[in-house]
C-alpha cells in the first residue's frame, strides 16, 4: 500500500510540474487540473458541454 501511495505522489508531481501548465493562465489552472480528473471518465473522451 505504501508503494502505491508513493507512486501516486510521484505521478501527481509529474502532472503538476509538467511544462504545459506554464501555458495555462494561473487563474485557470485549478479548474483545468480538475478537468483532467474527469476526462478519463467521459466515455467519448470529448470535452464537457458548455453550461
Buried (B, 14 or more C-beta within 10 A) or exposed (E): EEEEEEEEEEEEEEEEEEEEBEEEEEEEEEEEBEEEEEEEEEEEEEEEEEE
